[in-house]
Amino acid sequence: FQSYSLMPWLTVEGNVALAVNAVHKALPKHERKAMTRHYIDMVGLTHALDRHPAELSGGMARRIALARAIALDPELIMYDEPFSGLDPISLGTAARLIRQLNDTMGLTSIVVSHDLDEDA
């Protein structure tokens, strides 16, 4: 998503829970909550559970959108310019996160970028 498509009235936890609840609606509520927090932890934002999208930096919003996407248990994720507008440190963090998710979840990623120096 170009604008991350986060619901502004929901917290970080609520935004990720949308995907978890859609895919795992048969599970008990406490298990879905644990899964939601697991996906948020995977993108390194456990400390932001109660924040709303307006309170997040651009990089944080991207990571929450990514947590919501991986909560859908995809086999493939396509990224359109995932590093645009990021400073060099945030870019490195984002690239490592994509690599880590590929490795730990067995994902395939396609990254579209115009910057030849980016290596995810």
N, CA, C and O atoms as CSV, one atom per row, in Angstrom:
chain,resi,resn,atom,element,x,y,z
A,1,PHE,N,N,0.838,-1.190,0.000
A,1,PHE,CA,C,0.000,0.000,0.000
A,1,PHE,C,C,0.870,1.236,0.000
A,1,PHE,O,O,1.832,1.315,0.764
A,2,GLN,N,N,0.550,2.201,-0.843
A,2,GLN,CA,C,1.329,3.433,-0.900
A,2,GLN,C,C,1.187,4.246,0.387
A,2,GLN,O,O,2.159,4.846,0.846
A,3,SER,N,N,0.002,4.270,0.966
A,3,SER,CA,C,-0.219,5.073,2.171
A,3,SER,C,C,-0.381,4.204,3.410
A,3,SER,O,O,-0.849,4.683,4.442
A,4,TYR,N,N,-0.013,2.969,3.324
A,4,TYR,CA,C,-0.022,1.990,4.407
A,4,TYR,C,C,-1.427,1.531,4.784
A,4,TYR,O,O,-1.574,0.494,5.432
A,5,SER,N,N,-2.445,2.263,4.403
A,5,SER,CA,C,-3.847,1.892,4.638
A,5,SER,C,C,-4.126,1.484,6.081
A,5,SER,O,O,-4.863,0.529,6.327
A,6,LEU,N,N,-3.546,2.197,7.020
A,6,LEU,CA,C,-3.833,1.950,8.423
A,6,LEU,C,C,-5.115,2.677,8.804
A,6,LEU,O,O,-5.365,3.791,8.344
A,7,MET,N,N,-5.919,2.047,9.643
A,7,MET,CA,C,-7.157,2.659,10.108
A,7,MET,C,C,-6.807,3.662,11.203
A,7,MET,O,O,-6.318,3.263,12.260
A,8,PRO,N,N,-7.047,4.961,10.976
A,8,PRO,CA,C,-6.592,5.978,11.926
A,8,PRO,C,C,-7.248,5.903,13.297
A,8,PRO,O,O,-6.670,6.383,14.272
A,9,TRP,N,N,-8.428,5.318,13.403
A,9,TRP,CA,C,-9.141,5.232,14.679
A,9,TRP,C,C,-8.711,4.017,15.493
A,9,TRP,O,O,-9.099,3.883,16.654
A,10,LEU,N,N,-7.908,3.124,14.891
A,10,LEU,CA,C,-7.435,1.941,15.600
A,10,LEU,C,C,-5.986,2.123,16.044
A,10,LEU,O,O,-5.218,2.850,15.414
A,11,THR,N,N,-5.632,1.466,17.117
A,11,THR,CA,C,-4.247,1.470,17.581
A,11,THR,C,C,-3.418,0.556,16.684
A,11,THR,O,O,-3.949,-0.113,15.797
A,12,VAL,N,N,-2.120,0.537,16.927
A,12,VAL,CA,C,-1.229,-0.386,16.231
A,12,VAL,C,C,-1.747,-1.813,16.402
A,12,VAL,O,O,-1.870,-2.559,15.431
A,13,GLU,N,N,-2.045,-2.178,17.634
A,13,GLU,CA,C,-2.540,-3.526,17.906
A,13,GLU,C,C,-3.850,-3.788,17.166
A,13,GLU,O,O,-4.043,-4.875,16.620
A,14,GLY,N,N,-4.738,-2.820,17.142
A,14,GLY,CA,C,-6.013,-2.979,16.455
A,14,GLY,C,C,-5.860,-3.150,14.961
A,14,GLY,O,O,-6.578,-3.942,14.350
A,15,ASN,N,N,-4.927,-2.413,14.357
A,15,ASN,CA,C,-4.698,-2.531,12.924
A,15,ASN,C,C,-4.189,-3.913,12.540
A,15,ASN,O,O,-4.635,-4.483,11.544
A,16,VAL,N,N,-3.270,-4.451,13.309
A,16,VAL,CA,C,-2.741,-5.778,13.007
A,16,VAL,C,C,-3.779,-6.854,13.341
A,16,VAL,O,O,-3.864,-7.878,12.664
A,17,ALA,N,N,-4.556,-6.611,14.378
A,17,ALA,CA,C,-5.606,-7.571,14.766
A,17,ALA,C,C,-6.645,-7.743,13.661
A,17,ALA,O,O,-7.263,-8.804,13.565
A,18,LEU,N,N,-6.850,-6.733,12.835
A,18,LEU,CA,C,-7.792,-6.876,11.714
A,18,LEU,C,C,-7.436,-8.088,10.861
A,18,LEU,O,O,-8.303,-8.892,10.519
A,19,ALA,N,N,-6.169,-8.214,10.524
A,19,ALA,CA,C,-5.724,-9.329,9.681
A,19,ALA,C,C,-5.763,-10.647,10.446
A,19,ALA,O,O,-6.230,-11.660,9.925
A,20,VAL,N,N,-5.278,-10.630,11.663
A,20,VAL,CA,C,-5.260,-11.869,12.460
A,20,VAL,C,C,-6.680,-12.387,12.644
A,20,VAL,O,O,-6.927,-13.582,12.482
A,21,ASN,N,N,-7.608,-11.511,12.975
A,21,ASN,CA,C,-8.988,-11.936,13.199
A,21,ASN,C,C,-9.648,-12.431,11.914
A,21,ASN,O,O,-10.496,-13.322,11.958
A,22,ALA,N,N,-9.266,-11.863,10.776
A,22,ALA,CA,C,-9.835,-12.302,9.497
A,22,ALA,C,C,-9.383,-13.707,9.134
A,22,ALA,O,O,-10.165,-14.505,8.618
A,23,VAL,N,N,-8.119,-14.006,9.406
A,23,VAL,CA,C,-7.559,-15.301,9.014
A,23,VAL,C,C,-7.819,-16.380,10.062
A,23,VAL,O,O,-8.014,-17.547,9.721
A,24,HIS,N,N,-7.822,-15.996,11.317
A,24,HIS,CA,C,-7.892,-16.981,12.406
A,24,HIS,C,C,-9.131,-16.785,13.277
A,24,HIS,O,O,-9.051,-16.926,14.497
A,25,LYS,N,N,-10.264,-16.465,12.677
A,25,LYS,CA,C,-11.475,-16.152,13.444
A,25,LYS,C,C,-11.977,-17.310,14.300
A,25,LYS,O,O,-12.729,-17.090,15.249
A,26,ALA,N,N,-11.579,-18.524,13.984
A,26,ALA,CA,C,-12.029,-19.685,14.769
A,26,ALA,C,C,-11.238,-19.858,16.068
A,26,ALA,O,O,-11.675,-20.581,16.963
A,27,LEU,N,N,-10.088,-19.206,16.177
A,27,LEU,CA,C,-9.268,-19.343,17.386
A,27,LEU,C,C,-9.853,-18.528,18.536
A,27,LEU,O,O,-10.537,-17.530,18.307
A,28,PRO,N,N,-9.586,-18.948,19.762
A,28,PRO,CA,C,-10.034,-18.165,20.911
A,28,PRO,C,C,-9.388,-16.768,20.905
A,28,PRO,O,O,-8.298,-16.570,20.370
A,29,LYS,N,N,-10.083,-15.830,21.504
A,29,LYS,CA,C,-9.640,-14.434,21.511
A,29,LYS,C,C,-8.231,-14.279,22.076
A,29,LYS,O,O,-7.434,-13.517,21.527
A,30,HIS,N,N,-7.908,-14.980,23.154
A,30,HIS,CA,C,-6.584,-14.820,23.770
A,30,HIS,C,C,-5.476,-15.313,22.833
A,30,HIS,O,O,-4.374,-14.765,22.846
A,31,GLU,N,N,-5.751,-16.335,22.025
A,31,GLU,CA,C,-4.754,-16.810,21.066
A,31,GLU,C,C,-4.570,-15.816,19.927
A,31,GLU,O,O,-3.449,-15.601,19.467
A,32,ARG,N,N,-5.663,-15.207,19.467
A,32,ARG,CA,C,-5.564,-14.202,18.407
A,32,ARG,C,C,-4.806,-12.977,18.904
A,32,ARG,O,O,-4.037,-12.368,18.160
A,33,LYS,N,N,-5.026,-12.624,20.157
A,33,LYS,CA,C,-4.302,-11.477,20.725
A,33,LYS,C,C,-2.810,-11.781,20.808
A,33,LYS,O,O,-1.986,-10.919,20.502
A,34,ALA,N,N,-2.453,-12.995,21.216
A,34,ALA,CA,C,-1.044,-13.393,21.288
A,34,ALA,C,C,-0.419,-13.388,19.900
A,34,ALA,O,O,0.727,-12.966,19.740
A,35,MET,N,N,-1.152,-13.849,18.899
A,35,MET,CA,C,-0.641,-13.841,17.525
A,35,MET,C,C,-0.423,-12.409,17.047
A,35,MET,O,O,0.594,-12.101,16.425
A,36,THR,N,N,-1.381,-11.541,17.342
A,36,THR,CA,C,-1.265,-10.136,16.948
A,36,THR,C,C,-0.002,-9.528,17.529
A,36,THR,O,O,0.753,-8.856,16.827
A,37,ARG,N,N,0.222,-9.761,18.795
A,37,ARG,CA,C,1.417,-9.208,19.447
A,37,ARG,C,C,2.696,-9.840,18.895
A,37,ARG,O,O,3.732,-9.179,18.820
A,38,HIS,N,N,2.629,-11.101,18.514
A,38,HIS,CA,C,3.785,-11.764,17.914
A,38,HIS,C,C,4.178,-11.080,16.604
A,38,HIS,O,O,5.359,-10.817,16.374
A,39,TYR,N,N,3.209,-10.794,15.753
A,39,TYR,CA,C,3.509,-10.142,14.477
A,39,TYR,C,C,4.042,-8.730,14.688
A,39,TYR,O,O,4.932,-8.287,13.962
A,40,ILE,N,N,3.507,-8.027,15.670
A,40,ILE,CA,C,4.011,-6.677,15.983
A,40,ILE,C,C,5.439,-6.769,16.502
A,40,ILE,O,O,6.281,-5.936,16.168
A,41,ASP,N,N,5.708,-7.773,17.312
A,41,ASP,CA,C,7.063,-7.981,17.817
A,41,ASP,C,C,8.029,-8.314,16.683
A,41,ASP,O,O,9.188,-7.900,16.716
A,42,MET,N,N,7.566,-9.054,15.686
A,42,MET,CA,C,8.429,-9.430,14.563
A,42,MET,C,C,8.947,-8.208,13.804
A,42,MET,O,O,10.032,-8.250,13.223
A,43,VAL,N,N,8.174,-7.121,13.807
A,43,VAL,CA,C,8.621,-5.905,13.131
A,43,VAL,C,C,9.219,-4.900,14.110
A,43,VAL,O,O,9.510,-3.763,13.740
A,44,GLY,N,N,9.402,-5.325,15.363
A,44,GLY,CA,C,10.102,-4.510,16.348
A,44,GLY,C,C,9.326,-3.345,16.919
A,44,GLY,O,O,9.924,-2.331,17.279
A,45,LEU,N,N,8.003,-3.458,17.015
A,45,LEU,CA,C,7.216,-2.324,17.501
A,45,LEU,C,C,6.316,-2.657,18.688
A,45,LEU,O,O,5.251,-2.061,18.848
A,46,THR,N,N,6.734,-3.593,19.507
A,46,THR,CA,C,5.947,-3.951,20.682
A,46,THR,C,C,5.714,-2.748,21.586
A,46,THR,O,O,4.675,-2.652,22.238
A,47,HIS,N,N,6.662,-1.845,21.627
A,47,HIS,CA,C,6.539,-0.654,22.482
A,47,HIS,C,C,5.469,0.324,21.994
A,47,HIS,O,O,5.136,1.270,22.708
A,48,ALA,N,N,4.925,0.116,20.794
A,48,ALA,CA,C,3.961,1.054,20.217
A,48,ALA,C,C,2.546,0.485,20.130
A,48,ALA,O,O,1.726,1.016,19.381
A,49,LEU,N,N,2.242,-0.559,20.860
A,49,LEU,CA,C,0.946,-1.237,20.768
A,49,LEU,C,C,-0.246,-0.300,20.865
A,49,LEU,O,O,-1.217,-0.459,20.125
A,50,ASP,N,N,-0.188,0.672,21.761
A,50,ASP,CA,C,-1.337,1.536,22.034
A,50,ASP,C,C,-1.322,2.843,21.256
A,50,ASP,O,O,-2.184,3.696,21.467
A,51,ARG,N,N,-0.362,3.012,20.365
A,51,ARG,CA,C,-0.311,4.246,19.579
A,51,ARG,C,C,-1.261,4.159,18.388
A,51,ARG,O,O,-1.582,3.077,17.897
A,52,HIS,N,N,-1.696,5.325,17.946
A,52,HIS,CA,C,-2.521,5.434,16.749
A,52,HIS,C,C,-1.620,5.821,15.569
A,52,HIS,O,O,-0.537,6.366,15.780
A,53,PRO,N,N,-2.051,5.548,14.339
A,53,PRO,CA,C,-1.212,5.845,13.168
A,53,PRO,C,C,-0.668,7.274,13.117
A,53,PRO,O,O,0.461,7.478,12.672
A,54,ALA,N,N,-1.430,8.249,13.552
A,54,ALA,CA,C,-0.961,9.642,13.524
A,54,ALA,C,C,0.222,9.871,14.463
A,54,ALA,O,O,0.945,10.857,14.322
A,55,GLU,N,N,0.417,8.977,15.406
A,55,GLU,CA,C,1.503,9.097,16.376
A,55,GLU,C,C,2.762,8.344,15.936
A,55,GLU,O,O,3.752,8.317,16.667
A,56,LEU,N,N,2.732,7.740,14.759
A,56,LEU,CA,C,3.853,6.930,14.278
A,56,LEU,C,C,4.671,7.684,13.252
A,56,LEU,O,O,4.149,8.523,12.518
A,57,SER,N,N,5.956,7.379,13.205
A,57,SER,CA,C,6.785,7.906,12.119
A,57,SER,C,C,6.430,7.144,10.845
A,57,SER,O,O,5.737,6.127,10.899
A,58,GLY,N,N,6.898,7.628,9.714
A,58,GLY,CA,C,6.639,6.944,8.453
A,58,GLY,C,C,7.184,5.528,8.438
A,58,GLY,O,O,6.532,4.610,7.943
A,59,GLY,N,N,8.390,5.350,8.986
A,59,GLY,CA,C,8.986,4.022,9.040
A,59,GLY,C,C,8.214,3.076,9.941
A,59,GLY,O,O,8.075,1.893,9.631
A,60,MET,N,N,7.713,3.590,11.054
A,60,MET,CA,C,6.912,2.760,11.958
A,60,MET,C,C,5.601,2.353,11.289
A,60,MET,O,O,5.172,1.205,11.404
A,61,ALA,N,N,4.971,3.288,10.593
A,61,ALA,CA,C,3.717,2.982,9.901
A,61,ALA,C,C,3.945,1.894,8.845
A,61,ALA,O,O,3.110,1.005,8.673
A,62,ARG,N,N,5.066,1.969,8.147
A,62,ARG,CA,C,5.395,0.944,7.153
A,62,ARG,C,C,5.530,-0.419,7.813
A,62,ARG,O,O,5.053,-1.422,7.284
A,63,ARG,N,N,6.182,-0.451,8.971
A,63,ARG,CA,C,6.388,-1.735,9.643
A,63,ARG,C,C,5.075,-2.313,10.168
A,63,ARG,O,O,4.895,-3.530,10.174
A,64,ILE,N,N,4.157,-1.449,10.608
A,64,ILE,CA,C,2.852,-1.940,11.062
A,64,ILE,C,C,2.060,-2.488,9.883
A,64,ILE,O,O,1.406,-3.524,9.994
A,65,ALA,N,N,2.120,-1.791,8.757
A,65,ALA,CA,C,1.457,-2.311,7.555
A,65,ALA,C,C,2.057,-3.662,7.159
A,65,ALA,O,O,1.341,-4.557,6.710
A,66,LEU,N,N,3.359,-3.801,7.327
A,66,LEU,CA,C,4.015,-5.076,7.035
A,66,LEU,C,C,3.575,-6.154,8.026
A,66,LEU,O,O,3.331,-7.293,7.628
A,67,ALA,N,N,3.470,-5.810,9.304
A,67,ALA,CA,C,3.003,-6.780,10.306
A,67,ALA,C,C,1.605,-7.261,9.953
A,67,ALA,O,O,1.304,-8.449,10.070
A,68,ARG,N,N,0.757,-6.345,9.524
A,68,ARG,CA,C,-0.602,-6.726,9.126
A,68,ARG,C,C,-0.560,-7.641,7.904
A,68,ARG,O,O,-1.332,-8.596,7.821
A,69,ALA,N,N,0.319,-7.361,6.973
A,69,ALA,CA,C,0.426,-8.192,5.769
A,69,ALA,C,C,0.914,-9.600,6.101
A,69,ALA,O,O,0.368,-10.576,5.586
A,70,ILE,N,N,1.929,-9.721,6.947
A,70,ILE,CA,C,2.445,-11.058,7.260
A,70,ILE,C,C,1.476,-11.844,8.141
A,70,ILE,O,O,1.535,-13.073,8.190
A,71,ALA,N,N,0.587,-11.138,8.834
A,71,ALA,CA,C,-0.426,-11.826,9.645
A,71,ALA,C,C,-1.401,-12.604,8.772
A,71,ALA,O,O,-2.113,-13.478,9.267
A,72,LEU,N,N,-1.439,-12.299,7.492
A,72,LEU,CA,C,-2.302,-13.019,6.553
A,72,LEU,C,C,-1.651,-14.302,6.046
A,72,LEU,O,O,-2.219,-14.991,5.199
A,73,ASP,N,N,-0.462,-14.628,6.556
A,73,ASP,CA,C,0.282,-15.829,6.180
A,73,ASP,C,C,0.493,-15.958,4.669
A,73,ASP,O,O,0.160,-16.990,4.085
A,74,PRO,N,N,1.043,-14.919,4.033
A,74,PRO,CA,C,1.249,-15.000,2.581
A,74,PRO,C,C,2.464,-15.857,2.234
A,74,PRO,O,O,3.346,-16.067,3.066
A,75,GLU,N,N,2.498,-16.337,1.023
A,75,GLU,CA,C,3.680,-17.023,0.511
A,75,GLU,C,C,4.593,-16.036,-0.204
A,75,GLU,O,O,5.797,-16.262,-0.327
A,76,LEU,N,N,4.008,-14.943,-0.672
A,76,LEU,CA,C,4.717,-13.951,-1.471
A,76,LEU,C,C,4.312,-12.560,-1.016
A,76,LEU,O,O,3.134,-12.289,-0.786
A,77,ILE,N,N,5.296,-11.682,-0.889
A,77,ILE,CA,C,5.022,-10.267,-0.621
A,77,ILE,C,C,5.737,-9.457,-1.686
A,77,ILE,O,O,6.916,-9.669,-1.970
A,78,MET,N,N,4.995,-8.521,-2.273
A,78,MET,CA,C,5.577,-7.619,-3.263
A,78,MET,C,C,5.705,-6.240,-2.625
A,78,MET,O,O,4.742,-5.707,-2.072
A,79,TYR,N,N,6.899,-5.675,-2.708
A,79,TYR,CA,C,7.181,-4.365,-2.131
A,79,TYR,C,C,7.395,-3.366,-3.267
A,79,TYR,O,O,8.194,-3.614,-4.170
A,80,ASP,N,N,6.695,-2.254,-3.226
A,80,ASP,CA,C,6.860,-1.199,-4.221
A,80,ASP,C,C,7.585,-0.040,-3.557
A,80,ASP,O,O,6.997,0.702,-2.770
A,81,GLU,N,N,8.855,0.110,-3.874
A,81,GLU,CA,C,9.693,1.179,-3.310
A,81,GLU,C,C,9.634,1.202,-1.779
A,81,GLU,O,O,9.306,2.238,-1.201
A,82,PRO,N,N,9.942,0.096,-1.113
A,82,PRO,CA,C,9.823,0.061,0.347
A,82,PRO,C,C,10.828,0.949,1.085
A,82,PRO,O,O,10.666,1.215,2.276
A,83,PHE,N,N,11.860,1.406,0.383
A,83,PHE,CA,C,12.898,2.183,1.046
A,83,PHE,C,C,12.832,3.672,0.715
A,83,PHE,O,O,13.647,4.452,1.209
A,84,SER,N,N,11.873,4.070,-0.112
A,84,SER,CA,C,11.811,5.479,-0.512
A,84,SER,C,C,11.535,6.365,0.700
A,84,SER,O,O,10.677,6.068,1.531
A,85,GLY,N,N,12.273,7.438,0.771
A,85,GLY,CA,C,12.100,8.406,1.845
A,85,GLY,C,C,12.727,8.023,3.170
A,85,GLY,O,O,12.592,8.760,4.147
A,86,LEU,N,N,13.407,6.893,3.228
A,86,LEU,CA,C,14.026,6.468,4.485
A,86,LEU,C,C,15.467,6.966,4.552
A,86,LEU,O,O,16.174,7.008,3.545
A,87,ASP,N,N,15.882,7.339,5.750
A,87,ASP,CA,C,17.282,7.698,5.944
A,87,ASP,C,C,18.114,6.413,5.886
A,87,ASP,O,O,17.563,5.317,5.991
A,88,PRO,N,N,19.431,6.539,5.721
A,88,PRO,CA,C,20.266,5.333,5.558
A,88,PRO,C,C,20.140,4.301,6.678
A,88,PRO,O,O,20.183,3.099,6.413
A,89,ILE,N,N,19.988,4.743,7.907
A,89,ILE,CA,C,19.863,3.793,9.025
A,89,ILE,C,C,18.533,3.060,8.939
A,89,ILE,O,O,18.487,1.838,9.085
A,90,SER,N,N,17.445,3.798,8.701
A,90,SER,CA,C,16.124,3.169,8.575
A,90,SER,C,C,16.072,2.256,7.359
A,90,SER,O,O,15.428,1.208,7.402
A,91,LEU,N,N,16.736,2.637,6.284
A,91,LEU,CA,C,16.785,1.810,5.086
A,91,LEU,C,C,17.440,0.470,5.406
A,91,LEU,O,O,16.930,-0.581,5.018
A,92,GLY,N,N,18.557,0.505,6.107
A,92,GLY,CA,C,19.238,-0.741,6.484
A,92,GLY,C,C,18.377,-1.606,7.375
A,92,GLY,O,O,18.350,-2.827,7.224
A,93,THR,N,N,17.668,-0.977,8.309
A,93,THR,CA,C,16.766,-1.709,9.199
A,93,THR,C,C,15.653,-2.375,8.396
A,93,THR,O,O,15.330,-3.541,8.624
A,94,ALA,N,N,15.069,-1.636,7.459
A,94,ALA,CA,C,13.983,-2.175,6.644
A,94,ALA,C,C,14.476,-3.331,5.763
A,94,ALA,O,O,13.790,-4.344,5.626
A,95,ALA,N,N,15.650,-3.179,5.174
A,95,ALA,CA,C,16.200,-4.239,4.322
A,95,ALA,C,C,16.480,-5.504,5.141
A,95,ALA,O,O,16.196,-6.613,4.687
A,96,ARG,N,N,17.033,-5.339,6.340
A,96,ARG,CA,C,17.291,-6.500,7.203
A,96,ARG,C,C,15.984,-7.162,7.630
A,96,ARG,O,O,15.905,-8.387,7.723
A,97,LEU,N,N,14.963,-6.351,7.889
A,97,LEU,CA,C,13.669,-6.888,8.291
A,97,LEU,C,C,13.062,-7.737,7.176
A,97,LEU,O,O,12.539,-8.820,7.436
A,98,ILE,N,N,13.127,-7.255,5.945
A,98,ILE,CA,C,12.611,-8.026,4.812
A,98,ILE,C,C,13.361,-9.349,4.697
A,98,ILE,O,O,12.746,-10.398,4.506
A,99,ARG,N,N,14.670,-9.303,4.811
A,99,ARG,CA,C,15.485,-10.528,4.732
A,99,ARG,C,C,15.135,-11.476,5.869
A,99,ARG,O,O,14.987,-12.679,5.652
A,100,GLN,N,N,15.002,-10.946,7.076
A,100,GLN,CA,C,14.685,-11.766,8.240
A,100,GLN,C,C,13.316,-12.434,8.079
A,100,GLN,O,O,13.162,-13.614,8.394
A,101,LEU,N,N,12.330,-11.691,7.594
A,101,LEU,CA,C,11.005,-12.269,7.392
A,101,LEU,C,C,11.039,-13.369,6.332
A,101,LEU,O,O,10.382,-14.400,6.478
A,102,ASN,N,N,11.801,-13.146,5.279
A,102,ASN,CA,C,11.951,-14.184,4.253
A,102,ASN,C,C,12.504,-15.461,4.873
A,102,ASN,O,O,12.004,-16.557,4.619
A,103,ASP,N,N,13.528,-15.304,5.679
A,103,ASP,CA,C,14.200,-16.469,6.266
A,103,ASP,C,C,13.349,-17.169,7.315
A,103,ASP,O,O,13.248,-18.396,7.302
A,104,THR,N,N,12.735,-16.417,8.224
A,104,THR,CA,C,12.010,-17.036,9.329
A,104,THR,C,C,10.632,-17.551,8.931
A,104,THR,O,O,10.144,-18.528,9.498
A,105,MET,N,N,10.003,-16.893,7.954
A,105,MET,CA,C,8.648,-17.293,7.573
A,105,MET,C,C,8.606,-18.076,6.261
A,105,MET,O,O,7.547,-18.547,5.848
A,106,GLY,N,N,9.754,-18.210,5.615
A,106,GLY,CA,C,9.787,-18.910,4.340
A,106,GLY,C,C,9.090,-18.142,3.232
A,106,GLY,O,O,8.534,-18.738,2.309
A,107,LEU,N,N,9.120,-16.826,3.322
A,107,LEU,CA,C,8.462,-15.980,2.320
A,107,LEU,C,C,9.327,-15.803,1.084
A,107,LEU,O,O,10.548,-15.950,1.126
A,108,THR,N,N,8.673,-15.489,0.005
A,108,THR,CA,C,9.343,-14.998,-1.190
A,108,THR,C,C,8.976,-13.534,-1.301
A,108,THR,O,O,7.809,-13.171,-1.160
A,109,SER,N,N,9.964,-12.691,-1.553
A,109,SER,CA,C,9.708,-11.263,-1.689
A,109,SER,C,C,10.179,-10.771,-3.041
A,109,SER,O,O,11.223,-11.179,-3.550
A,110,ILE,N,N,9.384,-9.888,-3.605
A,110,ILE,CA,C,9.763,-9.169,-4.819
A,110,ILE,C,C,9.830,-7.705,-4.434
A,110,ILE,O,O,8.838,-7.128,-3.988
A,111,VAL,N,N,10.995,-7.106,-4.605
A,111,VAL,CA,C,11.207,-5.711,-4.231
A,111,VAL,C,C,11.426,-4.896,-5.492
A,111,VAL,O,O,12.359,-5.150,-6.254
A,112,VAL,N,N,10.558,-3.911,-5.709
A,112,VAL,CA,C,10.700,-2.996,-6.831
A,112,VAL,C,C,11.353,-1.728,-6.300
A,112,VAL,O,O,10.854,-1.105,-5.363
A,113,SER,N,N,12.477,-1.354,-6.910
A,113,SER,CA,C,13.204,-0.184,-6.437
A,113,SER,C,C,13.932,0.465,-7.611
A,113,SER,O,O,14.345,-0.202,-8.560
A,114,HIS,N,N,14.075,1.772,-7.518
A,114,HIS,CA,C,14.838,2.500,-8.529
A,114,HIS,C,C,16.257,2.798,-8.057
A,114,HIS,O,O,17.058,3.345,-8.815
A,115,ASP,N,N,16.574,2.447,-6.828
A,115,ASP,CA,C,17.887,2.692,-6.260
A,115,ASP,C,C,18.722,1.433,-6.412
A,115,ASP,O,O,18.422,0.411,-5.796
A,116,LEU,N,N,19.756,1.497,-7.219
A,116,LEU,CA,C,20.578,0.321,-7.484
A,116,LEU,C,C,21.439,-0.087,-6.295
A,116,LEU,O,O,21.946,-1.208,-6.262
A,117,ASP,N,N,21.616,0.807,-5.312
A,117,ASP,CA,C,22.461,0.497,-4.159
A,117,ASP,C,C,21.736,-0.317,-3.098
A,117,ASP,O,O,22.382,-0.880,-2.214
A,118,GLU,N,N,20.417,-0.394,-3.162
A,118,GLU,CA,C,19.640,-1.113,-2.152
A,118,GLU,C,C,19.819,-2.595,-2.365
A,118,GLU,O,O,19.762,-3.080,-3.495
A,119,ASP,N,N,20.038,-3.322,-1.270
A,119,ASP,CA,C,20.233,-4.772,-1.356
A,119,ASP,C,C,19.454,-5.436,-0.233
A,119,ASP,O,O,19.926,-5.486,0.903
A,120,ALA,N,N,18.287,-5.936,-0.533
A,120,ALA,CA,C,17.464,-6.627,0.469
A,120,ALA,C,C,17.531,-8.088,0.159
A,120,ALA,O,O,16.920,-8.896,0.858
